[in-house]
Amino acid sequence: MQLLENIIDQQDIATFRDYWDKNNQHTYINAWTNPGHPHADRSEFIDRRLLIIKGTKSYDIIQRIVDQIWPGENQPFWANFQRQSICHMMHVDEYGKDRTNPTWTIILALDTEPLWKAVIFKEMFNCCDELVDYLSNHLDFSQPPRGNYSEAYDLQHMDNWQGGENFNFCNWFELDGVFEYRAGNGVLFDTNQAHTTNNWVRYPQFQYRELLQIHIGKTASTNMTHFEKGRGERPMHDDDLRAKLVI
């Protein structure tokens, strides 16, 4: 995990928000809410996303960010403005699934809000199904927890109660770092690293939270397995979206 301080400025943030305000009718639902989610009563979906595609001012900013980190070496292959309705459970970003080259994720904060966090762990998995199998069948709770991360960073949505004891999965993982939302900052990490949002839903003043997400790699095709399994809506093709955008 690498912190990217002041990677965007207020003018960049205004450009991203203008893109969303003019085009959010073209969002797609990335993931439906699993019935087991502790906040399933709050929303039927976890978040809505608006793709950011070439030919837009927002994409130019994203390209600039990537060039600043790896000049001439990597390209953004997926980017979106994201409005979350509820917190994400622990997962990996499946655009890194079965990869032949490393891929990375960047999260950009558009607001300064210390109660919003992204928590990144060092454990890596090929896909979310592999992570779920590890949590369900292979995590060794006989070993002492690595830390009390669930309370320190508001990770109660990953609580795992058994026999009156809480075996919160996060406490048995190795922490890589915590990204606290500060406008203009970002965080970079491997797409295959396990990570989660914190349980920001527990604070009643928040109806949603917004962020920018970028996936980067030398060669990476967009992985549609997630959508083909019906876990979310299939996003619009870039050419179809381009014809509808107000830019």
TIVEX-73011 format. One record per residue (C-alpha): x, y, z; residue number from 1. Coordinates in nm, 2 decimals, decimal comma. Layout:
<rs>
X Y Z NUM
...
</rs>
This chain:
<rs>
0,00 0,00 0,00 1
0,12 0,35 -0,09 2
-0,03 0,68 0,02 3
-0,06 0,93 -0,26 4
-0,07 1,27 -0,10 5
-0,22 1,57 -0,28 6
-0,24 1,37 -0,61 7
-0,54 1,58 -0,72 8
-0,65 1,93 -0,64 9
-0,99 2,10 -0,58 10
-1,03 2,19 -0,95 11
-0,98 1,82 -1,03 12
-1,24 1,72 -0,77 13
-1,48 1,98 -0,92 14
-1,43 1,83 -1,26 15
-1,51 1,48 -1,13 16
-1,82 1,60 -0,95 17
-1,94 1,79 -1,26 18
-1,90 1,47 -1,47 19
-2,12 1,28 -1,21 20
-2,38 1,55 -1,18 21
-2,43 1,57 -1,56 22
-2,42 1,19 -1,63 23
-2,52 0,99 -1,32 24
-2,84 0,87 -1,50 25
-2,60 0,64 -1,69 26
-2,47 0,46 -1,37 27
-2,48 0,09 -1,32 28
-2,52 -0,12 -1,00 29
-2,18 -0,28 -0,94 30
-2,31 -0,53 -0,67 31
-2,64 -0,63 -0,53 32
-2,66 -0,66 -0,16 33
-2,61 -1,01 -0,02 34
-2,89 -1,11 0,22 35
-2,62 -1,18 0,48 36
-2,49 -0,82 0,47 37
-2,55 -0,66 0,81 38
-2,70 -0,35 0,64 39
-2,91 -0,53 0,38 40
-3,22 -0,35 0,51 41
-3,07 -0,01 0,41 42
-3,02 -0,07 0,03 43
-3,07 -0,34 -0,23 44
-2,73 -0,25 -0,38 45
-2,39 -0,16 -0,24 46
-2,30 0,11 -0,49 47
-2,36 0,28 -0,82 48
-2,08 0,35 -1,06 49
-2,03 0,58 -1,35 50
-1,76 0,48 -1,59 51
-1,50 0,74 -1,68 52
-1,39 0,69 -2,04 53
-1,14 0,84 -2,28 54
-1,24 1,17 -2,44 55
-1,35 1,32 -2,11 56
-1,18 1,58 -1,88 57
-1,21 1,34 -1,60 58
-1,02 1,07 -1,79 59
-0,75 1,32 -1,87 60
-0,70 1,37 -1,49 61
-0,68 1,00 -1,44 62
-0,42 0,96 -1,71 63
-0,22 1,23 -1,56 64
-0,22 1,06 -1,22 65
-0,11 0,73 -1,37 66
0,17 0,90 -1,57 67
0,28 1,07 -1,25 68
0,32 0,74 -1,07 69
0,47 0,53 -1,36 70
0,57 0,76 -1,65 71
0,51 0,57 -1,97 72
0,49 0,23 -1,81 73
0,13 0,16 -1,72 74
-0,22 0,26 -1,84 75
-0,55 0,30 -1,67 76
-0,79 0,03 -1,80 77
-1,09 0,09 -1,57 78
-1,20 0,40 -1,39 79
-1,53 0,50 -1,22 80
-1,70 0,76 -1,00 81
-1,86 0,56 -0,72 82
-2,14 0,65 -0,49 83
-2,17 0,39 -0,21 84
-2,50 0,32 -0,04 85
-2,36 0,08 0,22 86
-2,02 -0,04 0,32 87
-1,83 -0,31 0,13 88
-1,75 -0,64 0,29 89
-1,39 -0,77 0,26 90
-1,31 -0,85 -0,10 91
-1,05 -0,83 -0,38 92
-1,08 -0,64 -0,70 93
-1,14 -0,91 -0,96 94
-0,99 -0,72 -1,25 95
-0,67 -0,88 -1,12 96
-0,81 -1,23 -1,16 97
-0,59 -1,48 -1,35 98
-0,36 -1,20 -1,45 99
-0,04 -1,24 -1,64 100
0,10 -0,90 -1,52 101
0,05 -0,71 -1,19 102
-0,25 -0,48 -1,16 103
-0,32 -0,21 -0,91 104
-0,61 -0,02 -0,76 105
-0,62 0,35 -0,67 106
-0,89 0,50 -0,45 107
-0,91 0,88 -0,46 108
-1,08 1,08 -0,18 109
-1,31 1,36 -0,29 110
-1,40 1,46 0,07 111
-1,21 1,51 0,39 112
-1,39 1,28 0,63 113
-1,19 1,09 0,90 114
-1,48 0,86 0,97 115
-1,44 0,71 0,62 116
-1,16 0,46 0,58 117
-1,03 0,19 0,34 118
-0,85 -0,09 0,53 119
-0,60 -0,29 0,32 120
-0,45 -0,62 0,43 121
-0,14 -0,80 0,30 122
-0,32 -1,13 0,22 123
-0,38 -1,18 -0,15 124
-0,63 -1,39 -0,34 125
-0,70 -1,46 -0,70 126
-1,07 -1,38 -0,67 127
-1,35 -1,32 -0,42 128
-1,46 -1,68 -0,43 129
-1,12 -1,78 -0,32 130
-1,13 -1,52 -0,04 131
-1,47 -1,65 0,08 132
-1,34 -2,01 0,09 133
-1,04 -1,90 0,29 134
-1,26 -1,71 0,54 135
-1,51 -2,00 0,57 136
-1,27 -2,30 0,57 137
-0,91 -2,21 0,62 138
-0,87 -1,92 0,86 139
-0,71 -2,05 1,18 140
-0,89 -1,89 1,47 141
-0,69 -2,11 1,71 142
-0,40 -1,86 1,66 143
-0,41 -1,53 1,85 144
-0,55 -1,24 1,65 145
-0,30 -1,00 1,49 146
-0,48 -0,70 1,63 147
-0,80 -0,54 1,74 148
-0,86 -0,38 1,40 149
-1,24 -0,43 1,41 150
-1,28 -0,18 1,69 151
-0,98 0,05 1,60 152
-1,11 0,10 1,24 153
-1,49 0,04 1,26 154
-1,49 -0,30 1,10 155
-1,80 -0,43 1,28 156
-1,97 -0,53 0,96 157
-1,72 -0,82 0,94 158
-1,81 -0,95 1,28 159
-1,82 -1,33 1,31 160
-2,00 -1,44 1,62 161
-1,96 -1,80 1,73 162
-2,06 -1,94 2,07 163
-2,09 -1,59 2,22 164
-1,74 -1,49 2,09 165
-1,66 -1,25 1,81 166
-1,41 -1,39 1,57 167
-1,40 -1,09 1,34 168
-1,21 -1,20 1,03 169
-1,02 -0,88 1,00 170
-0,84 -0,93 1,33 171
-0,67 -1,25 1,20 172
-0,54 -1,08 0,89 173
-0,21 -0,89 0,85 174
-0,27 -0,52 0,82 175
-0,10 -0,34 0,54 176
-0,24 0,00 0,61 177
-0,55 0,23 0,66 178
-0,64 0,51 0,42 179
-0,84 0,78 0,59 180
-1,03 1,00 0,35 181
-0,87 1,34 0,29 182
-0,97 1,53 -0,02 183
-0,69 1,52 -0,28 184
-0,52 1,22 -0,14 185
-0,53 0,86 -0,27 186
-0,41 0,52 -0,19 187
-0,25 0,26 -0,42 188
-0,25 -0,12 -0,36 189
-0,24 -0,45 -0,55 190
-0,58 -0,54 -0,69 191
-0,55 -0,89 -0,54 192
-0,50 -0,77 -0,19 193
-0,79 -0,82 0,05 194
-0,95 -0,49 0,16 195
-1,26 -0,35 0,29 196
-1,43 -0,02 0,36 197
-1,49 0,06 0,72 198
-1,84 0,05 0,88 199
-1,92 0,41 0,80 200
-2,29 0,32 0,79 201
-2,30 0,31 1,17 202
-2,28 0,69 1,17 203
-2,63 0,83 1,09 204
-2,51 1,15 0,94 205
-2,40 0,97 0,62 206
-2,65 0,87 0,36 207
-2,38 0,77 0,11 208
-2,01 0,83 0,04 209
-1,83 0,91 -0,29 210
-1,49 0,83 -0,43 211
-1,29 0,77 -0,75 212
-1,16 0,43 -0,83 213
-0,89 0,35 -1,09 214
-0,75 0,01 -1,20 215
-0,41 0,01 -1,36 216
-0,19 -0,24 -1,55 217
0,03 -0,30 -1,85 218
-0,20 -0,56 -2,00 219
-0,53 -0,64 -1,84 220
-0,86 -0,72 -2,00 221
-1,18 -0,62 -1,81 222
-1,30 -0,92 -1,62 223
-1,68 -0,96 -1,66 224
-1,72 -1,28 -1,45 225
-1,87 -1,08 -1,16 226
-2,15 -0,95 -1,38 227
-2,20 -1,27 -1,57 228
-2,28 -1,44 -1,24 229
-2,55 -1,19 -1,18 230
-2,38 -1,02 -0,88 231
-2,43 -0,68 -1,04 232
-2,54 -0,51 -1,36 233
-2,32 -0,53 -1,67 234
-2,18 -0,18 -1,74 235
-2,25 0,00 -2,07 236
-1,99 -0,04 -2,34 237
-1,76 0,26 -2,37 238
-1,88 0,35 -2,72 239
-2,25 0,33 -2,62 240
-2,18 0,54 -2,31 241
-1,97 0,80 -2,51 242
-2,27 0,87 -2,73 243
-2,49 0,96 -2,42 244
-2,24 1,16 -2,21 245
-2,26 1,53 -2,15 246
-1,90 1,64 -2,15 247
</rs>
